[in-house]
């Protein structure tokens, strides 16, 4: 099946699917919270949960990848709607049925077409995957302010490009896989976007010399000895592809531009997992925040990315041995998967920051990221005493959590950010009390003064509060009140 970006057919298909409620809410109502992300293993159970209804017919065909009687498809979607799916290459007529050739998944208000359920080793090199967990990480970690020009590198089915199209005048989507660009064009048409421009080529080559206000990249960053699938395997030695993504994005960022890059990097052991990353960031001229979202030793990494062989034990054993030997030859003891966030601005960059983050807790973090980078620029320009008197405001989502240690009976205090990456910072109760009063009118110096501490204690709290405040600023807890 070759996807076809016919805008008239795409509009007919979208109209028909909207009419039956084919979206996340409708599917959740039928199949439960996990329904929109169903995979092949879920089909036998989910199929039996479906009633007979127009929406259920669409779900059977486009989400669960089950043939439906052509008469049922026409009744549910109309002749125009069901015919449009055929014209777009998403379905075909076969023996009185409408049979699926690809999937359409609802994601954050978009309808995203992609290839059918993966079959494992039999999938072709140009297979175009659905909206994956790493795609959701990239989406959550991308600032969504209005920009002029955006770039999505390695666009796949075009999800990140379409998210950017909602708040960008023009979006360029690059991929080395022509099939991926065909799906990107189809999905732009299916969602009514006319500001997405697909370009064929490797990484940043199709946009050489151009600059962008926003860059996203959910690269094929899996470090492996294989080149089986374009969406998974980078095809370069070790973590070279990720290094090129970071340097390429830094070079293509316009002033005040942001980049969100999903990459992976190697380390000799788990105790120093980020040494190589600091080398990549040196000389980029950008402020940088690195979030480690997942980490594994070579054998765990190999098992994760070969789970399609789980039912073929000899093949899985062979793959594990091959991958383990590859990492052993590289001298690798740990692999991290995560995000590199960049911001370009005038002046010397702030030292890069690296933090762990939980992929399971991650939600939309764009506003947190913008606050964090505004804070990096602010910290690059102020000293300690200036920070004491700066007009700072804690974000609305910040809360203070206090509990008694059951063993020492001492009060323990943490400040929590209830959004984005959900970080927390532990500090002494007096420090938390002083910082909690930051509202743009009361400064940190005034907050410490209100505690009424003796001079020696006041000095100690001041030093600890400054350290905690720098941490909070860099983690996006604080707005800079201009």
C-alpha positions in Angstrom: 0.0 0.0 0.0 1.3 3.4 -0.9 -0.4 6.3 0.9 -1.8 9.0 -1.3 -2.2 12.6 -0.1 -5.3 13.5 -2.1 -6.7 16.5 -0.2 -10.3 16.0 -1.5 -10.4 12.4 -0.4 -8.7 13.3 2.9 -11.4 15.9 3.6 -14.1 13.4 2.8 -12.5 10.8 5.1 -12.0 13.2 7.9 -15.6 14.5 7.6 -17.0 10.9 7.8 -14.8 9.9 10.7 -15.7 13.1 12.7 -19.3 12.4 12.0 -19.2 9.0 13.8 -17.0 10.3 16.6 -13.8 8.6 15.6 -11.4 10.2 18.1 -9.8 9.6 21.5 -12.9 10.3 23.5 -15.2 8.1 21.4 -12.7 5.2 21.4 -12.2 5.5 25.2 -15.9 5.3 25.7 -16.0 2.1 23.7 -12.8 0.4 24.8 -11.5 2.1 27.9 -8.5 4.3 28.6 -6.0 2.1 26.7 -8.2 1.7 23.6 -6.7 4.5 21.5 -3.2 3.0 21.8 -4.3 -0.6 21.2 -1.7 -3.0 19.7 -2.1 -6.4 17.9 -2.1 -8.4 21.2 -5.2 -6.4 22.4 -7.3 -7.1 19.4 -9.0 -10.4 20.4 -10.3 -8.9 23.6 -11.2 -5.4 22.3 -13.0 -6.8 19.3 -15.4 -8.5 21.6 -16.1 -5.4 23.5 -17.4 -3.5 20.5 -21.1 -3.1 19.9 -22.7 -2.8 16.5 -22.5 0.9 15.7 -21.0 3.2 13.0 -18.2 4.2 15.4 -17.5 0.5 16.2 -17.3 -0.3 12.5 -14.6 2.5 12.0 -12.7 1.2 15.1 -12.7 -2.4 13.8 -11.3 -1.3 10.4 -8.9 1.5 11.2 -7.7 0.9 14.8 -8.0 -2.9 15.3 -7.1 -3.7 11.6 -10.0 -6.0 11.0 -11.9 -6.3 7.7 -15.5 -5.2 7.8 -18.3 -5.9 5.3 -18.3 -3.2 2.6 -22.0 -2.6 3.2 -21.3 -1.9 6.9 -18.4 0.5 6.0 -20.7 2.4 3.6 -23.5 2.5 6.2 -21.1 3.8 8.8 -19.0 6.2 6.8 -21.1 6.8 3.7 -20.1 5.9 0.2 -17.9 9.0 0.0 -16.1 8.3 3.3 -15.4 4.6 2.7 -14.4 5.4 -0.9 -12.0 8.1 0.3 -10.2 5.5 2.5 -9.6 3.4 -0.6 -8.4 6.5 -2.6 -6.0 7.4 0.2 -4.5 3.9 0.3 -5.7 3.2 3.8 -8.1 0.4 2.8 -9.0 -1.8 -0.2 -12.1 -3.6 -1.4 -11.7 -7.3 -1.2 -14.3 -10.0 -1.7 -17.2 -7.9 -0.5 -15.3 -6.5 2.4 -13.3 -3.3 3.1 -9.9 -4.5 4.4 -7.4 -2.3 6.2 -4.0 -1.5 4.6 -2.9 0.9 7.3 -4.1 2.4 10.6 -5.5 5.7 11.6 -4.8 6.6 15.2 -6.3 9.5 17.1 -3.7 11.5 19.0 -4.3 14.9 20.8 -7.0 15.9 18.3 -5.1 14.7 15.3 -5.8 11.6 13.1 -2.5 10.0 12.2 -2.3 7.4 9.5 0.6 4.9 9.6 1.4 1.4 8.5 -0.5 -1.6 9.9 0.4 -3.4 13.1 4.1 -4.4 13.1 4.8 -8.0 12.3 8.4 -8.1 13.5 11.2 -9.2 11.3 9.0 -9.3 8.2 8.3 -5.5 8.3 10.1 -3.7 5.4 12.9 -1.3 6.0 10.7 1.7 5.2 7.9 0.7 7.7 6.3 3.8 9.2 5.4 3.3 12.8 2.5 4.6 14.8 2.6 7.2 17.5 5.1 5.6 19.9 5.9 6.3 23.5 9.1 8.2 22.5 6.9 10.3 20.2 4.8 11.2 23.2 8.0 12.1 25.1 9.0 14.5 22.3 5.5 16.1 22.1 5.4 16.6 25.9 8.8 18.2 26.0 8.2 20.7 23.1 7.4 24.4 23.9 4.2 25.4 22.0 4.7 29.2 21.6 3.8 30.8 18.3 6.8 30.8 15.9 7.5 31.6 12.3 9.5 28.6 11.1 9.6 25.1 12.6 11.6 22.0 11.6 10.9 18.3 12.3 13.8 16.1 11.5 13.2 12.4 10.9 9.5 13.1 10.8 8.2 9.5 10.4 4.4 9.7 10.2 4.6 13.5 10.7 3.2 13.7 14.2 5.7 16.3 15.5 5.4 18.4 12.3 1.6 18.5 12.6 1.8 19.5 16.3 4.1 22.3 15.3 1.8 23.3 12.4 -0.8 24.4 15.0 1.5 27.2 16.2 3.9 27.8 13.4 3.5 29.8 10.2 5.5 27.2 8.2 6.9 23.7 9.1 9.5 21.7 7.2 9.5 18.0 7.8 12.5 16.0 6.7 13.1 12.2 6.4 15.3 9.9 4.5 12.4 7.5 4.0 10.1 8.5 1.0 7.3 6.4 2.5 7.4 8.4 5.8 7.1 11.6 3.8 4.1 10.2 1.9 2.4 9.5 5.2 3.3 13.0 6.5 1.7 14.5 3.4 -1.4 12.3 3.8 -1.6 13.3 7.5 -1.3 17.0 6.8 -4.2 16.6 4.3 -6.2 14.5 6.7 -5.9 17.1 9.4 -6.4 20.1 7.1 -2.9 21.6 7.3 -1.4 23.4 4.3 1.7 24.8 6.1 3.7 21.5 6.2 6.5 21.0 3.6 8.0 17.5 3.3 11.6 17.3 2.1 13.5 14.1 1.3 17.0 13.8 2.7 19.2 12.7 5.7 18.8 14.7 8.9 19.6 18.4 8.3 20.9 18.1 4.7 17.6 19.2 3.2 17.7 22.4 5.2 21.4 23.3 4.9 22.0 27.0 5.6 18.4 27.6 6.9 17.5 28.6 10.5 14.4 27.7 12.5 12.6 29.0 15.6 11.6 25.5 16.7 13.3 22.2 16.0 12.0 18.8 17.0 13.6 15.4 16.3 12.5 11.9 17.4 15.4 10.3 15.6 16.0 6.6 14.9 18.4 6.7 17.8 18.5 3.1 18.9 22.1 2.1 19.2 22.5 -1.3 17.7 24.6 -3.4 15.3 21.7 -3.6 12.9 20.2 -1.5 10.0 17.0 -3.4 9.8 14.4 -0.5 10.1 14.8 3.1 9.2 12.5 4.2 12.0 14.6 2.4 14.6 18.2 2.0 13.5 20.4 5.0 12.9 22.9 3.1 10.7 25.9 4.9 12.1 28.5 3.6 14.6 27.7 3.8 18.3 25.8 7.0 19.2 27.1 9.0 16.3 23.7 9.7 14.9 22.6 11.3 18.2 25.7 13.4 18.3 25.0 14.6 14.7 21.4 15.5 15.7 22.5 17.6 18.6 25.2 19.5 16.6 22.9 19.9 13.6 20.1 21.3 15.6 22.3 23.8 17.4 23.6 25.0 14.1 20.1 25.4 12.6 18.5 27.3 15.6 17.6 30.9 15.1 18.1 33.4 17.9 15.6 32.7 20.7 14.9 29.3 19.1 14.2 26.1 21.0 15.0 22.5 20.1 13.6 19.2 21.5 15.7 16.2 20.5 15.1 12.6 21.5 18.5 10.8 21.4 20.6 8.2 23.2 24.1 8.2 24.4 26.7 5.7 25.7 28.8 5.4 28.8 31.4 3.0 30.1 29.4 2.4 33.3 26.2 3.5 35.1 28.0 5.7 37.6 29.0 8.3 35.0 26.2 8.0 32.4 26.4 11.5 30.9 30.1 12.2 30.3 29.8 12.0 26.5 26.8 14.3 26.5 28.8 17.2 28.0 31.3 16.8 25.2 28.5 17.0 22.6 27.1 20.2 24.1 30.4 22.0 24.4 30.7 24.7 21.7 27.1 24.6 20.6 26.6 28.2 21.9 23.2 27.1 23.3 21.8 26.8 26.8 21.1 23.1 27.3 19.0 20.9 29.6 19.3 17.1 29.3 16.7 14.8 30.7 17.6 11.1 31.1 14.3 9.2 30.6 15.4 5.6 30.5 18.7 3.8 31.1 19.8 0.2 30.7 22.8 -2.0 30.6 23.6 -3.5 27.1 21.7 -6.8 27.7 18.6 -5.0 28.9 18.8 -2.5 26.0 19.1 -5.4 23.5 16.2 -7.2 25.1 14.0 -4.1 24.9 14.6 -3.5 21.2 14.3 -7.1 20.2 11.0 -7.9 22.0 9.5 -8.6 18.6 11.5 -11.9 18.8 10.0 -12.9 22.2 8.2 -15.9 20.7 11.2 -17.1 18.7 13.7 -18.1 21.5 16.6 -19.1 19.2 16.3 -15.9 17.2 16.1 -13.8 20.4 19.2 -15.6 21.8 21.1 -14.9 18.6 20.2 -11.2 18.6 21.1 -10.8 22.3 24.5 -12.4 21.7 25.1 -10.2 18.6 24.1 -7.0 20.4 26.0 -7.8 23.5 29.2 -8.5 21.5 28.8 -5.2 19.7 28.5 -3.2 23.0 31.4 -5.2 24.5 33.6 -4.2 21.5 32.6 -0.5 22.0 33.5 -0.8 25.8 29.9 0.2 26.7 28.4 -0.6 30.1 25.3 1.7 30.0 23.0 3.3 27.5 20.7 6.2 28.2 17.7 7.3 26.2 16.4 10.8 26.8 15.9 14.3 25.6 18.3 17.2 24.8 16.6 20.6 25.1 18.4 23.6 23.6 17.8 27.3 23.6 19.8 29.8 21.6 20.3 33.3 22.9 22.9 36.1 22.8 25.7 36.0 25.4 27.7 33.1 26.8 25.6 30.0 27.5 24.8 28.8 31.0 26.5 25.5 32.0 24.4 22.6 30.8 22.2 20.8 33.3 21.5 17.1 33.3 18.6 15.6 35.3 16.8 12.3 35.5 13.1 12.3 34.7 10.3 9.7 34.8 8.9 8.9 31.4 5.8 7.5 33.2 5.0 10.8 34.9 5.9 13.1 32.0 3.1 15.5 30.8 3.1 18.7 28.7 6.2 20.5 29.9 6.4 23.4 27.4 5.8 26.2 29.9 8.1 24.6 32.5 10.9 24.4 29.8 10.4 28.1 28.8 10.7 29.1 32.4 13.8 27.0 32.9 15.6 28.5 29.9 14.5 32.0 30.9 16.1 31.3 34.3 19.3 30.0 32.7 19.6 33.4 30.9 18.8 35.2 34.1 21.3 33.3 36.2 24.0 33.9 33.6 23.6 37.6 34.2 23.2 37.9 38.0 25.2 37.2 41.1 24.2 35.9 44.5 23.3 39.2 46.1 21.2 40.2 43.1 19.4 36.9 43.3 18.4 37.8 46.9 16.6 40.9 45.6 15.3 39.7 42.3 11.5 40.0 41.6 10.7 36.3 41.3 7.4 34.5 41.3 6.8 30.8 42.0 4.8 29.1 39.3 1.1 28.5 40.2 1.7 24.7 40.1 4.3 24.8 42.9 3.3 23.3 46.3 5.1 22.6 49.6 5.0 19.2 51.1 5.9 18.7 54.7 6.1 15.5 56.7 7.6 14.2 60.0 10.4 11.7 59.7 9.1 8.7 61.6 12.5 7.9 63.1 13.9 11.4 63.9 10.6 13.2 64.3 12.2 16.1 62.4 10.2 18.0 59.8 11.2 17.3 56.2 10.2 19.7 53.4 10.0 19.5 49.7 8.9 21.9 47.0 7.1 20.1 44.1 6.2 21.3 40.6 2.8 19.7 39.7 3.3 19.8 35.9 5.7 18.8 33.1 8.5 16.6 34.5 7.2 16.8 38.1 10.5 17.6 39.8 10.9 18.2 43.5 13.6 19.9 45.6 14.2 19.0 49.2 15.2 21.8 51.6 15.2 22.8 55.2 11.8 24.0 56.5 13.1 27.6 57.0 14.3 27.7 53.5 11.0 26.4 52.1 9.2 29.0 54.2 11.3 31.8 52.8 11.0 30.6 49.2 7.3 30.0 49.4 6.7 33.7 49.8 8.1 34.6 46.4 5.3 36.4 44.6 7.0 39.2 42.7 6.7 41.8 45.4 8.4 39.9 48.3 12.0 39.0 47.6 14.0 36.2 49.0 15.9 38.6 51.2 12.6 39.8 52.7 11.3 36.2 53.1 14.4 35.3 55.1 14.1 38.5 57.1 10.5 37.6 58.1 11.8 34.4 59.7 13.4 36.5 62.5 16.4 34.2 62.8 19.6 34.9 64.8 22.4 36.3 62.7 24.4 33.0 62.5 21.3 31.0 61.6 20.2 33.8 59.2 23.5 33.5 57.3 23.2 29.7 57.0 19.6 29.9 55.8 20.6 32.5 53.3 23.3 30.4 51.8 21.1 27.3 51.6 18.2 29.3 50.2 20.3 30.7 47.4 21.5 27.2 46.4 17.9 25.9 46.5 16.6 28.9 44.5 19.2 28.3 41.8 18.0 24.7 41.6 14.4 25.7 41.4 15.1 28.3 38.8 16.9 25.8 36.5 14.1 23.3 37.0 11.4 25.7 35.9 9.7 26.3 39.3 10.1 30.1 39.0 8.9 32.9 36.7 11.2 35.8 36.1 9.0 38.9 36.9 10.1 41.5 34.3 
